Amino acid sequence: MSSTTFTDLPRFQQLQTLFAAHIRDPQNQPYRPQKHPGLGKIALEIEPRRLAAYEQLFFNNVNSFFSNLFPVTYSVLGETRWLELIREYMQKHKARTPLFHEVGQEFLLFLQADYQPRDDDPPYLLELAHYEWIELALLVDEQEGIYLVSPPQANLQSGYRLSPVAIPLAYQWPVDQISAENANPEQPETLTTLLAYRDVNDQVQFMALTPLLYDLLTRLEEKGSDPIKEEKGSDPIKDVIAEMAETMQQPATTLAELALPALDGLLQQQVLIPHPLP
């Protein structure tokens, strides 16, 4: 904030701005409103002990929330580095939401834009945090899953859509295998492909996907987001497989034989839904 903008604020907002800056970064932003023109007469001294209590309260709240939301990230970094990261978040990132269930996404934005990695920080930090965050994202997603009493068997002539509460995921690192005991995995040559979904009991589940199945589900996801195709109804799944076969230069019949059992399993888990609905 520029000095001109600051001085244009009402005096109570100037005090709030100085206080908030100190809470976020107490070492580099001392709370000394008496030194600002126009504030010296109205700004009361805050006893250092009380000010420190506020500092610690805010820091502990942010730390508690994020350490619960990102427990594996916390365990991999260790407490010392983790607390440094929380302080860096408070110093640098300006969150745009007051909603608790959206603050986790603010941490991801911080890792993408504001975070300064150190040489010994794991290279998979952002991917691991995203993998942990996706569970909360699905839990609070306002979209409803579509659950049938008796899901049909997979049929190549039928059209399907991905459940609105299912998300195909692809990572450079094996995020589902990382832990404090396995903090230095080798980066695989192929992507780690997963599916996160909310089941019929509103519990978030994860499952591994083959690259073939990941490709198929992302294609269905893209088709489901097309309002024109959504209105007309889904293409038969065999047509989607034929598109994949052409791209991969593989026989469509071979891909269909590989995909059909997996599709049937996804239908029974209600990750795939018939489209149009029966």
C-alpha contacts under 8 A as a table, 3 or more apart, distances in Angstrom:
res1	aa1	res2	aa2	distance
1	M	5	T	6.47
1	M	6	F	6.59
2	S	5	T	5.25
2	S	6	F	6.19
3	S	6	F	4.91
3	S	7	T	6.08
4	T	7	T	5.32
4	T	8	D	6.26
5	T	8	D	5.18
5	T	9	L	6.69
6	F	9	L	5.48
6	F	14	Q	6.47
7	T	10	P	7.81
7	T	14	Q	7.41
9	L	13	Q	6.07
9	L	14	Q	6.04
10	P	13	Q	5.38
10	P	14	Q	6.39
11	R	14	Q	4.91
11	R	15	L	6.35
11	R	38	G	7.74
11	R	39	L	6.88
12	F	15	L	5.13
12	F	16	Q	6.29
13	Q	16	Q	4.83
13	Q	17	T	6.00
14	Q	17	T	5.08
14	Q	18	L	6.30
15	L	18	L	5.22
15	L	19	F	6.06
15	L	33	P	6.77
15	L	39	L	7.82
15	L	43	A	7.61
16	Q	19	F	5.05
16	Q	20	A	5.95
17	T	20	A	5.23
17	T	21	A	6.13
18	L	21	A	5.18
18	L	22	H	6.26
18	L	31	Y	6.30
18	L	32	R	7.93
18	L	33	P	7.04
19	F	22	H	5.14
19	F	23	I	6.25
19	F	31	Y	6.15
20	A	23	I	5.03
20	A	24	R	6.24
21	A	24	R	5.25
21	A	25	D	6.13
21	A	26	P	7.61
21	A	29	Q	6.14
22	H	25	D	5.11
22	H	26	P	4.56
22	H	27	Q	7.82
22	H	28	N	7.68
22	H	29	Q	4.82
22	H	30	P	5.68
22	H	31	Y	5.71
22	H	55	E	7.98
23	I	26	P	5.66
23	I	54	Y	7.31
23	I	55	E	5.10
23	I	58	F	7.27
24	R	55	E	7.74
24	R	59	F	7.97
24	R	87	R	7.51
24	R	90	M	5.12
24	R	91	Q	5.33
25	D	28	N	5.72
25	D	29	Q	5.66
25	D	87	R	7.51
25	D	90	M	7.15
25	D	91	Q	5.49
26	P	29	Q	5.23
26	P	30	P	5.83
26	P	31	Y	7.88
26	P	55	E	7.42
27	Q	30	P	6.64
32	R	35	K	5.92
32	R	36	H	7.73
33	P	36	H	5.41
33	P	39	L	6.04
33	P	40	G	6.43
33	P	43	A	6.23
34	Q	37	P	7.66
34	Q	39	L	5.79
34	Q	40	G	3.90
34	Q	41	K	7.44
34	Q	43	A	6.23
35	K	39	L	7.56
35	K	40	G	6.46
36	H	39	L	5.63
36	H	40	G	6.54
37	P	40	G	6.66
38	G	41	K	6.93
39	L	42	I	5.50
39	L	43	A	5.66
40	G	43	A	5.48
46	I	50	R	6.78
46	I	51	L	6.27
47	E	50	R	5.36
47	E	51	L	6.24
48	P	51	L	4.98
48	P	52	A	5.99
49	R	52	A	5.19
49	R	53	A	6.34
50	R	53	A	5.02
50	R	54	Y	6.53
51	L	54	Y	5.24
51	L	55	E	6.31
52	A	55	E	4.94
52	A	56	Q	6.14
53	A	56	Q	5.24
53	A	57	L	6.03
54	Y	57	L	5.01
54	Y	58	F	6.26
55	E	58	F	5.55
55	E	59	F	6.24
56	Q	59	F	5.07
56	Q	60	N	5.83
57	L	60	N	5.23
57	L	61	N	6.17
58	F	61	N	5.19
58	F	62	V	6.37
59	F	62	V	5.32
59	F	63	N	6.04
59	F	86	I	7.94
59	F	87	R	7.60
60	N	63	N	4.98
60	N	64	S	5.83
61	N	64	S	5.19
61	N	65	F	6.19
62	V	65	F	5.29
62	V	66	F	6.23
62	V	86	I	7.43
63	N	66	F	5.36
63	N	67	S	5.86
63	N	83	L	7.34
63	N	86	I	6.33
64	S	67	S	5.29
64	S	68	N	6.16
65	F	68	N	5.42
65	F	69	L	6.27
66	F	69	L	4.91
66	F	70	F	5.78
66	F	71	P	7.95
66	F	104	G	7.17
67	S	70	F	5.18
67	S	71	P	5.30
67	S	74	Y	6.00
68	N	71	P	5.52
69	L	104	G	7.28
69	L	132	E	7.13
69	L	133	W	6.83
70	F	73	T	5.37
70	F	74	Y	6.22
70	F	129	A	6.30
70	F	132	E	5.88
70	F	133	W	7.07
71	P	74	Y	5.03
71	P	75	S	6.16
72	V	75	S	5.02
72	V	76	V	6.06
72	V	128	L	7.94
72	V	132	E	7.76
72	V	178	I	7.70
72	V	179	S	5.97
72	V	180	A	7.10
73	T	76	V	5.22
73	T	77	L	6.21
73	T	125	L	7.16
73	T	128	L	6.68
73	T	129	A	6.34
74	Y	77	L	5.36
74	Y	78	G	5.99
74	Y	79	E	6.85
74	Y	82	W	5.93
75	S	78	G	5.24
75	S	79	E	7.38
75	S	179	S	7.23
75	S	180	A	5.41
76	V	179	S	6.32
76	V	180	A	4.74
76	V	183	A	5.89
77	L	80	T	7.84
77	L	81	R	5.77
77	L	82	W	5.75
77	L	121	D	7.44
77	L	122	P	7.98
78	G	81	R	5.81
78	G	82	W	5.96
79	E	82	W	5.01
79	E	83	L	6.04
80	T	83	L	5.41
80	T	84	E	6.44
81	R	84	E	5.04
81	R	85	L	6.23
82	W	85	L	5.02
82	W	86	I	6.32
83	L	86	I	5.02
83	L	87	R	6.26
84	E	87	R	5.15
84	E	88	E	6.18
85	L	88	E	4.96
85	L	89	Y	6.15
86	I	89	Y	5.01
86	I	90	M	6.33
87	R	90	M	5.09
87	R	91	Q	6.13
88	E	91	Q	5.00
88	E	92	K	6.00
88	E	93	H	7.97
88	E	115	Y	7.31
89	Y	92	K	5.44
89	Y	93	H	5.37
89	Y	107	F	7.43
89	Y	110	F	6.61
89	Y	114	D	7.86
89	Y	115	Y	7.43
90	M	93	H	6.00
90	M	94	K	7.97
92	K	110	F	7.98
92	K	114	D	6.40
93	H	110	F	5.96
93	H	114	D	6.64
95	A	98	P	7.78
95	A	103	V	7.51
95	A	106	E	5.97
96	R	106	E	7.74
97	T	102	E	6.75
97	T	103	V	6.83
98	P	102	E	7.82
98	P	103	V	7.44
99	L	102	E	5.45
99	L	103	V	6.46
100	F	103	V	5.26
100	F	104	G	7.74
101	H	104	G	6.73
101	H	136	L	7.47
101	H	137	A	7.83
101	H	140	V	7.34
102	E	105	Q	5.58
102	E	106	E	6.96
103	V	106	E	4.94
103	V	107	F	6.63
104	G	107	F	5.18
104	G	108	L	6.68
104	G	133	W	6.51
105	Q	108	L	5.01
105	Q	109	L	6.31
105	Q	133	W	7.43
106	E	109	L	4.96
106	E	110	F	6.18
107	F	110	F	4.95
107	F	111	L	6.31
108	L	111	L	5.06
108	L	112	Q	6.25
108	L	126	L	6.80
108	L	129	A	6.97
108	L	130	H	6.77
109	L	112	Q	5.01
109	L	113	A	6.07
109	L	114	D	7.74
110	F	113	A	5.31
110	F	114	D	4.96
110	F	115	Y	5.82
111	L	114	D	6.13
111	L	115	Y	4.92
111	L	126	L	6.12
112	Q	115	Y	6.81
112	Q	126	L	7.18
117	P	121	D	6.17
118	R	121	D	5.26
121	D	125	L	7.59
122	P	125	L	5.68
122	P	183	A	7.99
122	P	184	N	7.71
123	P	126	L	7.94
124	Y	127	E	5.36
124	Y	128	L	6.03
124	Y	172	Q	7.95
124	Y	173	W	6.36
124	Y	175	V	7.86
125	L	128	L	5.27
125	L	129	A	6.18
126	L	129	A	5.18
126	L	130	H	6.12
127	E	130	H	5.07
127	E	131	Y	6.15
127	E	171	Y	6.62
127	E	172	Q	7.88
127	E	173	W	7.39
127	E	175	V	7.00
128	L	131	Y	5.07
128	L	132	E	6.32
128	L	175	V	5.42
129	A	132	E	5.14
129	A	133	W	6.05
130	H	133	W	4.98
130	H	134	I	6.10
131	Y	134	I	5.49
131	Y	135	E	7.55
131	Y	175	V	6.84
131	Y	176	D	7.81
132	E	135	E	6.15
132	E	136	L	7.90
133	W	136	L	5.60
133	W	137	A	6.37
134	I	137	A	4.84
134	I	138	L	6.20
134	I	196	A	7.66
135	E	138	L	5.38
135	E	139	L	6.25
135	E	196	A	7.60
135	E	204	V	6.15
136	L	139	L	4.93
136	L	140	V	6.23
137	A	140	V	5.59
137	A	141	D	5.98
138	L	141	D	5.01
138	L	165	V	6.56
138	L	197	Y	7.14
138	L	198	R	6.57
138	L	204	V	6.89
139	L	198	R	7.22
139	L	202	D	7.33
139	L	203	Q	7.41
139	L	204	V	6.72
141	D	144	E	7.92
141	D	165	V	7.56
143	Q	164	P	6.59
143	Q	165	V	6.77
144	E	164	P	7.00
144	E	165	V	6.90
145	G	163	S	6.26
145	G	164	P	5.99
145	G	165	V	5.65
145	G	198	R	7.42
145	G	199	D	7.83
145	G	200	V	7.59
146	I	163	S	6.75
146	I	164	P	7.79
146	I	270	Q	7.46
146	I	273	I	7.22
147	Y	200	V	6.65
147	Y	270	Q	6.17
148	L	151	P	5.55
148	L	270	Q	7.54
151	P	267	L	6.28
151	P	268	Q	5.74
151	P	270	Q	7.23
152	P	267	L	7.11
152	P	268	Q	7.59
153	Q	264	D	5.79
153	Q	267	L	7.18
153	Q	268	Q	7.83
154	A	158	S	7.72
154	A	260	L	6.65
154	A	261	P	7.82
154	A	263	L	6.16
154	A	264	D	4.69
154	A	267	L	6.98
155	N	158	S	5.46
155	N	237	I	7.84
155	N	260	L	7.75
156	L	159	G	7.94
156	L	236	P	6.47
156	L	237	I	5.34
156	L	238	K	5.01
156	L	256	A	7.88
156	L	260	L	7.61
157	Q	236	P	4.99
157	Q	237	I	6.34
157	Q	238	K	6.30
158	S	235	D	7.61
158	S	236	P	4.75
158	S	237	I	6.01
158	S	274	P	7.29
158	S	275	H	7.71
159	G	233	G	7.61
159	G	234	S	4.80
159	G	235	D	5.31
159	G	236	P	4.29
159	G	237	I	5.34
159	G	274	P	6.01
159	G	275	H	5.22
159	G	276	P	7.17
160	Y	220	L	7.37
160	Y	234	S	6.32
160	Y	235	D	7.86
160	Y	236	P	7.48
160	Y	237	I	6.70
160	Y	272	L	6.36
160	Y	273	I	5.53
160	Y	274	P	4.49
160	Y	275	H	4.83
160	Y	276	P	7.67
161	R	220	L	5.74
161	R	221	E	6.87
161	R	223	K	7.91
161	R	224	G	6.10
161	R	234	S	7.39
161	R	272	L	5.78
161	R	273	I	5.42
161	R	274	P	6.38
161	R	275	H	6.02
162	L	166	A	6.69
162	L	217	L	6.83
162	L	220	L	6.10
162	L	221	E	5.72
162	L	224	G	7.28
162	L	271	V	6.19
162	L	272	L	4.79
162	L	273	I	6.30
163	S	166	A	5.27
163	S	270	Q	7.24
163	S	271	V	5.20
163	S	272	L	5.57
163	S	273	I	6.22
165	V	197	Y	5.59
165	V	198	R	5.65
166	A	195	L	6.89
166	A	196	A	5.64
166	A	197	Y	4.03
166	A	198	R	6.53
166	A	271	V	6.43
167	I	195	L	5.72
167	I	196	A	5.26
167	I	197	Y	6.24
168	P	193	T	7.35
168	P	194	L	5.93
168	P	195	L	4.50
168	P	196	A	6.46
168	P	214	Y	6.59
168	P	217	L	6.89
168	P	218	T	6.54
169	L	193	T	5.63
169	L	194	L	5.03
169	L	195	L	5.81
169	L	196	A	7.34
170	A	191	L	6.08
170	A	192	T	5.54
170	A	193	T	4.47
170	A	194	L	6.37
171	Y	174	P	7.00
171	Y	175	V	7.32
171	Y	191	L	5.58
171	Y	192	T	5.09
171	Y	193	T	6.54
172	Q	187	Q	7.00
172	Q	188	P	7.43
172	Q	190	T	7.48
172	Q	191	L	5.16
172	Q	192	T	6.27
173	W	186	E	7.98
173	W	187	Q	5.53
173	W	188	P	6.80
173	W	191	L	7.08
173	W	192	T	6.33
174	P	177	Q	5.63
174	P	178	I	6.71
174	P	185	P	7.54
174	P	187	Q	7.29
174	P	188	P	7.49
174	P	192	T	5.57
175	V	178	I	5.30
175	V	192	T	7.71
177	Q	182	N	7.30
178	I	181	E	7.80
178	I	182	N	5.30
178	I	183	A	5.72
178	I	184	N	7.84
178	I	185	P	7.10
179	S	182	N	4.83
179	S	183	A	5.51
180	A	183	A	5.32
182	N	185	P	6.30
188	P	191	L	7.00
188	P	192	T	7.96
191	L	211	P	7.90
193	T	208	A	6.22
193	T	209	L	5.31
193	T	210	T	6.70
193	T	211	P	6.56
193	T	214	Y	6.45
194	L	206	F	6.80
194	L	207	M	5.65
194	L	208	A	4.47
194	L	209	L	5.05
194	L	214	Y	7.50
195	L	206	F	5.57
195	L	207	M	5.27
195	L	208	A	6.34
195	L	209	L	6.59
196	A	204	V	6.89
196	A	205	Q	5.73
196	A	206	F	4.54
196	A	207	M	6.69
197	Y	204	V	5.56
197	Y	205	Q	5.44
197	Y	206	F	6.52
197	Y	271	V	7.07
198	R	201	N	7.74
198	R	202	D	5.42
198	R	203	Q	5.35
198	R	204	V	4.38
198	R	205	Q	6.18
199	D	202	D	5.20
199	D	203	Q	5.45
199	D	204	V	6.31
199	D	205	Q	6.94
199	D	269	Q	7.52
199	D	270	Q	7.48
199	D	271	V	7.92
200	V	203	Q	7.41
200	V	270	Q	7.82
209	L	212	L	7.87
209	L	213	L	5.91
209	L	214	Y	5.79
210	T	213	L	5.23
210	T	214	Y	6.13
211	P	214	Y	5.01
211	P	215	D	6.13
212	L	215	D	5.24
212	L	216	L	6.33
212	L	259	A	7.89
213	L	216	L	5.00
213	L	217	L	6.12
213	L	259	A	7.04
213	L	262	A	7.79
214	Y	217	L	5.20
214	Y	218	T	6.12
215	D	218	T	5.32
215	D	219	R	6.25
215	D	244	M	8.00
216	L	219	R	5.20
216	L	220	L	6.37
216	L	240	V	7.50
216	L	241	I	7.33
216	L	244	M	7.61
217	L	220	L	5.01
217	L	221	E	6.05
218	T	221	E	4.84
218	T	222	E	6.16
219	R	222	E	5.14
219	R	223	K	6.23
219	R	240	V	7.61
220	L	223	K	5.08
220	L	224	G	6.05
221	E	224	G	5.08
221	E	225	S	6.51
222	E	225	S	5.26
222	E	226	D	6.77
223	K	226	D	5.31
223	K	229	K	6.80
223	K	230	E	7.44
223	K	234	S	7.85
224	G	227	P	7.53
224	G	229	K	7.42
224	G	230	E	6.02
225	S	230	E	7.34
226	D	229	K	5.47
226	D	230	E	5.92
227	P	230	E	4.84
227	P	231	E	6.13
228	I	231	E	5.30
228	I	232	K	6.44
229	K	232	K	5.05
229	K	233	G	5.91
229	K	234	S	6.61
230	E	233	G	5.28
230	E	234	S	6.69
233	G	275	H	6.39
233	G	276	P	6.02
234	S	275	H	5.83
234	S	276	P	7.05
235	D	239	D	6.46
235	D	240	V	7.21
236	P	239	D	5.52
236	P	240	V	7.03
237	I	240	V	5.11
237	I	241	I	6.27
238	K	241	I	5.00
238	K	242	A	6.05
238	K	256	A	7.20
239	D	242	A	4.90
239	D	243	E	6.33
240	V	243	E	5.14
240	V	244	M	6.47
241	I	244	M	5.03
241	I	245	A	6.09
241	I	252	A	6.44
241	I	255	L	6.84
241	I	256	A	6.56
242	A	245	A	4.95
242	A	246	E	6.21
242	A	252	A	5.27
243	E	246	E	5.25
243	E	247	T	6.41
244	M	247	T	5.10
244	M	248	M	6.07
244	M	252	A	7.91
245	A	248	M	5.05
245	A	249	Q	5.55
245	A	250	Q	4.86
245	A	251	P	5.95
245	A	252	A	5.11
245	A	255	L	6.85
246	E	249	Q	4.95
246	E	250	Q	6.57
246	E	251	P	7.92
246	E	252	A	7.76
247	T	250	Q	7.91
250	Q	254	T	7.36
250	Q	255	L	7.38
251	P	254	T	5.39
251	P	255	L	6.67
252	A	255	L	5.18
252	A	256	A	6.07
253	T	256	A	5.03
253	T	257	E	6.20
254	T	257	E	5.23
254	T	258	L	6.42
255	L	258	L	5.09
255	L	259	A	5.98
256	A	259	A	5.03
256	A	260	L	5.79
257	E	260	L	5.66
257	E	261	P	7.63
258	L	261	P	6.90
258	L	262	A	7.58
259	A	262	A	5.39
259	A	263	L	6.03
260	L	263	L	5.04
260	L	264	D	6.17
261	P	264	D	5.11
261	P	265	G	6.38
262	A	265	G	5.09
262	A	266	L	6.31
263	L	266	L	5.06
263	L	267	L	6.18
263	L	272	L	7.63
264	D	267	L	5.08
264	D	268	Q	6.35
265	G	268	Q	5.17
265	G	269	Q	6.29
266	L	269	Q	4.98
266	L	270	Q	6.05
266	L	271	V	5.23
266	L	272	L	5.56
267	L	270	Q	4.83
267	L	271	V	5.97
267	L	272	L	4.83
267	L	273	I	6.26
268	Q	271	V	7.71
269	Q	272	L	7.61
270	Q	273	I	6.13
273	I	277	L	7.46
274	P	277	L	5.23
274	P	278	P	7.12
275	H	278	P	7.80
